[in-house]
């Protein structure tokens, strides 16, 4: 298998970074500010002062979207886990790109005509 020393070093760097990823949470974390149904409320004023913030975490579970409301304290605790998910995806993408470069550079790989 023809892997260059640079490619081996890059793979080792990615593997080391993958080993440092902690907990991960998939999905999206949204901060929402909302209006209510009470016409005299401050959220209907000029300018409106909306209720919130409310934090909503949405993700897919068995092909269905599931949403959960998180408290501000939970968001403070779990935000790094959402960041870890993005970092993990980026590292996997780097590893896939590197792997594709290796196989494309392999002289044994048949070329299209």
C-alpha positions as CSV (number, residue, x, y, z in Angstrom):
1,X,0.0,0.0,0.0
2,X,1.7,3.2,-1.2
3,X,1.3,5.7,1.7
4,X,3.7,8.6,1.8
5,X,5.4,9.6,5.1
6,X,3.4,12.9,4.9
7,X,0.1,11.0,4.6
8,X,1.1,8.7,7.4
9,X,1.9,11.7,9.6
10,X,-1.4,13.3,8.7
11,X,-3.3,10.2,9.5
12,X,-1.6,9.9,12.9
13,X,-2.4,13.6,13.6
14,X,-6.1,13.0,12.8
15,X,-6.2,9.8,14.9
16,X,-4.6,11.6,17.8
17,X,-7.2,14.4,17.5
18,X,-10.0,11.9,17.3
19,X,-8.8,10.3,20.6
20,X,-9.1,13.7,22.3
21,X,-12.8,14.3,21.4
22,X,-15.0,14.0,24.4
23,X,-18.8,13.6,24.6
24,X,-20.7,14.6,21.5
25,X,-24.3,15.7,21.0
26,X,-25.8,15.5,17.5
27,X,-28.3,18.0,16.2
28,X,-28.9,21.7,16.4
29,X,-29.1,24.0,19.3
30,X,-31.3,27.1,18.8
31,X,-31.9,30.1,20.9
32,X,-35.4,31.4,20.5
33,X,-37.2,34.5,21.7
34,X,-41.0,34.4,21.4
35,X,-44.2,36.4,21.6
36,X,-47.2,35.1,23.6
37,X,-51.0,35.3,23.0
38,X,-51.7,38.0,25.6
39,X,-52.4,41.2,23.7
40,X,-51.4,43.5,26.5
41,X,-48.0,41.8,27.1
42,X,-44.7,43.6,26.6
43,X,-43.9,41.2,23.8
44,X,-46.5,43.0,21.7
45,X,-45.3,46.5,22.5
46,X,-43.4,49.0,20.4
47,X,-40.6,48.0,20.4
48,X,-41.5,44.4,21.4
49,X,-39.6,42.8,24.3
50,X,-39.8,39.1,23.5
51,X,-39.9,36.3,26.0
52,X,-36.9,34.1,26.4
53,X,-34.3,33.1,25.6
54,X,-35.5,29.5,25.3
55,X,-33.0,26.9,24.1
56,X,-34.3,24.2,21.8
57,X,-32.2,21.1,20.9
58,X,-33.4,19.3,17.7
59,X,-32.1,16.0,16.4
60,X,-33.2,13.0,14.3
61,X,-34.2,9.8,16.1
62,X,-35.2,7.0,13.8
63,X,-35.9,9.4,10.9
64,X,-38.1,11.7,13.0
65,X,-37.2,15.1,14.4
66,X,-37.1,15.2,18.2
67,X,-36.9,18.5,20.1
68,X,-36.0,19.1,23.7
69,X,-36.0,22.3,25.6
70,X,-32.8,22.9,27.6
71,X,-32.3,25.2,30.6
72,X,-29.7,27.9,30.3
73,X,-27.6,25.9,32.8
74,X,-27.8,22.8,30.6
75,X,-26.8,24.8,27.6
76,X,-23.7,26.1,29.5
77,X,-22.8,22.5,30.4
78,X,-23.5,20.9,27.1
79,X,-22.5,23.5,24.5
80,X,-18.9,22.0,24.4
81,X,-20.6,18.7,23.4
82,X,-22.2,20.3,20.4
83,X,-18.9,21.9,19.5
84,X,-17.2,18.4,19.8
85,X,-19.8,17.0,17.3
86,X,-18.8,19.6,14.7
87,X,-15.1,19.0,15.4
88,X,-15.6,15.2,15.1
89,X,-17.4,15.6,11.8
90,X,-14.6,17.8,10.5
91,X,-12.0,15.3,11.5
92,X,-13.9,12.4,9.9
93,X,-14.1,14.5,6.7
94,X,-10.3,15.1,6.8
95,X,-9.7,11.4,7.2
96,X,-12.0,10.5,4.4
97,X,-10.3,13.1,2.1
98,X,-6.9,11.7,3.0
99,X,-8.0,8.2,2.4
100,X,-9.4,9.1,-1.0
101,X,-6.1,10.8,-1.9
102,X,-4.2,7.6,-1.0
103,X,-6.4,5.4,-3.2
104,X,-6.4,7.9,-6.1
105,X,-2.6,8.0,-6.0
106,X,-2.3,4.2,-5.9
107,X,-1.0,3.0,-9.3
108,X,-3.1,-0.2,-8.8
109,X,-6.3,1.7,-9.0
110,X,-7.8,1.2,-12.5
111,X,-8.3,4.5,-14.3
112,X,-11.4,5.4,-16.3
113,X,-11.1,5.8,-20.0
